[in-house]
Amino acid sequence: MKIIAANWKMNKTREDAHRFFGELAEKMKLQHRGQISNDKNVIICVPFTAIGIAREYADELGFTVGAQNFHPAKNGAYTGEISAEMLCEIGTRAVLVGHSERRTLFGETDDFVAQKVTGALTNGLTPILCVGEKDGEKLEAVLSKQLKSYQKGAIIAYEPVWAIGTGKVATIAQIEQAHALIKKLVAESNAGGLNPPEPPAVLYGGSVNEKNAAEILAAKNVDGVLVGGASLDADKFMTIITCV
Ligand code: PEP
């Protein structure tokens, strides 16, 4: 089953979100009898304020509601933060963890990312663990370090930082090589569990759009995509989810 995940980042008011899902519902009705087919898992990670709106459409359309952040502590003196339990209570089932924007702009360390993976899994949220190298960094060294946060049950998103929001897409060969390496590193660490080992689902993210999604999704070891900018447009996103 292919996974198509969307990251809206800090975009769309509740009114915008309503319009987006209304448009998606219309297009689905016209082309696909109203439901995203059940041989794929579509996860839409919206801002906290739009989670309620997304929930209103999620069952009808058949997608999973995701969030973009939370604090790993159960509760306490963390002004401005939201816990995994609070996200679950309002119908969120997945959450982005370790996105490069959180690592770079908000100083999230590998240790904190690991706490978030644990916090998400403990509360029944599927973490989408984002990993990837910056321009000029050594791929294997970065992945080995960042994948220490992985635990069985998480989805991994390989997102080369130089490809996020830049229009520069990794080549199919680069994607296949990185995904194979991620699966090998996870298998070697035994993080997938021993009996039997469970290979993680690995998504590619970084300037995926309606034109390149089909080719990327057909690549070896690619279990899905994580889409930022192109997921904001109902037409483009519809093309991406229906190209597999
Ligand atoms: C992202 O935000 O995870 C992302 C991949 O963004 P974009 O698709 O815009 O590069």
Residues whose N, C-alpha, C, O or C-beta is under 5 A from the ligand:
A	BS01	PEP	N7 A163 I164 G165 T166 G205 G206 S207 V208 L226 V227 G228 G229
